[in-house]
Amino acid sequence: MNNDRLEKMNKYRRFFYTEFNIDLDRVGNTLYPLKSESGITIESFGDESRIYKIDSGKHISISTYHPDFFDLQVLFDQYRNKSKKLLSVNLDSYPTKGWYRETKNFEEAVAILLNPLETYQDFVGRINEIREVFKEVVINQESITGKIEDWFYGDFQTRNDCESIKKISETEWQVLFWERGTAKVEITMFDKKHVYEYIINKYLHLI
């Protein structure tokens, strides 16, 4: 583990990269290039930075840069459909202790998050898993309309301190953050499956 990189992180990211045993050779940014042929990195183009998945030299554009979503993609790269197993996480040092006090609940949440999310049906399946495992209704059944652009997080009636989804095209989706009736783009994603990933992580409060 690169101590210099860890020292520059806030406590939330430091917990993630340490407790999740992240291989930093597979994590790149503008200051630290990838040391592996594959992994997750950030590339900048003028004022815009994007998250890319690198697979044996092939660049796959995931989204515009968002720190939490970047770390989420790092988690997927290193653990989703991989033989690497997550070690026991020390919840005593977990920065947001209010969400997970028991290791079992934390591990169940991680397992749900790591399940593939390719389709809207997968998304609904994860919503139902959260409901069954945690006995918590994170989204009302009437909100599951078949269109992800109908989704919102928070009180959308007031258009304040909430998020919604805007479809720009089949290959571009935006998460809008609303404050006092005015929206700004929080992140732009270039595949619908990444919208599902963003939302499920939002509900699980993991990354």
Secondary structure as UniProt FT lines:
FT   HELIX           3..7
FT   HELIX           11..19
FT   TURN            20..21
FT   HELIX           24..26
FT   STRAND          39..45
FT   TURN            46..47
FT   STRAND          48..55
FT   TURN            56..57
FT   STRAND          58..64
FT   HELIX           67..79
FT   TURN            80..81
FT   HELIX           91..93
FT   TURN            95..99
FT   HELIX           103..114
FT   HELIX           120..134
FT   HELIX           141..143
FT   HELIX           148..150
FT   STRAND          152..153
FT   TURN            156..159
FT   STRAND          162..169
FT   TURN            170..171
FT   STRAND          172..179
FT   TURN            180..181
FT   STRAND          182..189
FT   HELIX           192..204
//
